[in-house]
């Protein structure tokens, strides 16, 4: 029998993969991937960002983010702006079309999420959220400790 912490870690990985597969499935009609959607969400929530800043926030390589941004720009969903803090690194922002598309995606997702959580009580969601928040804090601390060393 597996250790409970290992089992939870495995289930989180499985949940992440399933959510990604579901997102890819319903995002296909919008012409974007789940990873492109994640970049759009970050920009939508936090405002224009540079590619290096996005990479740091996602804990992935700059090249990984650059590929996503380039794809979104080709689709007319993102645009570059002058970055007053750094001449070589533009700020990436949602275009008007990107803003409209992301709003439509969020509306669609709200319905999907309601269905997924229909058999889970609000108390169960709150307990799971609290546990995941603690796990995120521990993981962030661990990553930051390794980067500082």
C-alpha positions, 0 to 999 in steps of 0.5 A: 500500500502506498504512503498517504502523502505519496497517494495525494501527490499522485492524485494531484498530478492525475487531477492536473493532467485530467484538467489539462486534457479537459481544457484542451478538449473545450479550448480546441474550438477556440484555437488555443491550448491549456498552456496558452489559456494559462498565459492569458489568465495570468495577463488578464489577472495581473496585467501586462508582463514581460516574458521573463516575468511570466516564466518566473511566475510559472516556474518554466523556462523563458523559451517555454513562455516565448513559444506560448506568447508567439502563438498567441500573438500570431492568433491576434490574442496578445500584443507587445507594449513598450516596457519602461523598466526594460528596453529589450523586454517588451510587456505582453498584454491581451489584445481586445480580441484576446480580452473578449475571448478570455471572457468567453472562455471564463464564462464557459469554464464556470459552467464546466466547473459547476458541473465538476463540483456538483457532487462536492460540498462547499465544506469539502471544497474549503477543506481541499482548498486549505490543504492545497494552499498549504501544499503550494506554500511548502512547494514554493518555499522548497523551490525558493530554498533550492534557488537561493542555495 
